[in-house]
Amino acid sequence: MFTSGHTSPNLIAMFATARMRPDQADALLREALEANGQRFTDQRAAVYRFLLGTTEHPTADEVFTAVRADIADISLATVYKALETLVSCNLAVKLSYGDDSARYDARTDDHYHSRCVHCGQVRDVPGEVPAVLPQLHVGDGFRVQGYRVEVIGLCPACAD
């Protein structure tokens, strides 16, 4: 699937946004890791499968809690390392929000997020991204390679 020695972000995004069986997720993970000089491990696979299976954008602590149900002896440090490895292989995106904990997203394509300023919940905004954004010019010879758009407000639970 990946013959150029690195993972194609568009190909990964296509697989990440579709529902994958665990064996498909493992095959994609194995290939992306090997293409980036990394080893496939059960811990990395469990972390990746969890990210693919959620529409939330969990913190490392939330991933740790969820994955620990399948791998009882996994450590928080291993989860952090697995998440950073997934990011370095273009299998996930790290979303940082100032002082808050980083959140992780298995969708690596350009898309919108909504973030609640009260509880911190981050979700994907459904729908197409308008074509005008990829043509955005920021000046001074800056070459746009992608973008992240965030809509800030109150989620339904916090708006009450």
N, C-alpha and C positions, 0 to 999 in steps of 0.2 A: 504494500500500500504506500509506504513512504520510501521512495528510492533515492531521494536527493541528500540523505544524510541528516535531514532535520524535518521536523513535523510541520505540515502545512496548517497554519491557523484556520484557513477557510474550511479545510477538510475536517479538522477537529471540531469546529463549530457546528458543522453539518451533523456530525454524529452526536455531539453533546446535546443538541436541541431535539433530537429524535429519541424516542424511547428505545433503549438498548437492553438486550438480554445481558446478564452478567458475563457470559462467555464472550460476547461481542465487546463489552467494555474492557475485559481483561486482555483481549487480543489487541485492541487499539492502544491500551496502556503499555503492553509489552513492547509493541512496535515503536511507539513514541519514546519510551525510555531507552531502548536499545539504540535508536537513532541519535539519541543525545548522550550516549555513553553511560547510561544509568542501568541499574539492575532492577528487575521485576521482583517485588516482594509481596507477600500476602497482606502486609500492613498497608503498603501503597495501594494495592488493589481495593482493599476495604474502604480506604479513605476516598479513592476515586469513585467507586460505586456509590458511596453515600452522597457525594457531591452531585453526581449525575441524577440521583433519584430524588433530589429536593428542589423545590422552586424557591426556597428560602436562600439566604446568603449567610451561612453560619460562620460563627467565629471558630477559632481552633478549639476552644473549650467545648463548644457545642458539637463539633465533629468528634472530639475525643469521647464525649459522653455517649454519642450514638454508636460509634465504632466499637467501643468497649463492650457493648452487648454481644458482638460477634467474636471479638478477640479480647478476652478478659485480661490478658497480661500486657496489652499495649500501653505504652507510656505517653504522657502528654508531649514529651520531647520528640518521640517518634512521629506523632501526629503533626507537630510543627514542621519537622524535617520532610515528611511526606508531602505536606501542602506546598512547601517551598520548592520541592522537586517538581511537583505538578505544574507550578507556575513557570519554572524555568524551562519546562518542556512544552509550554503553550497548551497545556491541558486544563488549566484553570487560570483565573484572574484574581489578583489580590486587590481588594477594595479598601483603601485607607481613608479614615475620616477623622483627621486631627488627633484628639486625645483618646478617641474610642478604639476598641480592639479592631484589628483588621478583620474583614469578612472575605469569604472566598466564593467564587462563582465558577461553575463548570462551563458556562456559556462564554466563549471567547470571541464571539462575533460582536460587531458594533450594535448596541441596543441601549435603551433607556432603563434607568432605575428610578424607583421612588423610594425616598427615605423619610421615615417619620422622625421629626425633630424631638419628639417627646420620648418614645420608647426605643428608637434606633432601628426599628425593623426596616430591612431593605428588601425590595421585591423588583422583579422584572416588570416593566410596563408592556402590556400586550400591544401588538400591532406593528406595522411597518415603520421603519425609521425613514423620515423624509429624505429624499435624494439631495436636498440642498446642503446638508451638513458635510458630506464628503468633499464638496467643492469649496468649503470654507477656506479662506486665505487669511493667515494671521500676520503676514508681513515679514520683512527682514530675511527673506530666503528660507523661512521655516517650512519644512516639508511635512505636511500632515500625513501620518501613517494610520491613524485611527482616532477614535474619540470615545468618550464616555459622557453621557448626558445624565444628569441627576435632577429629578423633580423633588423638591423639598416641601414638606407639609405635615399634616397630621393623618395618621391611619384611622380607619373607621372606629377602632376601639378607643383611641386617644381623643378623637374629635367629640365624643359624647360628653 
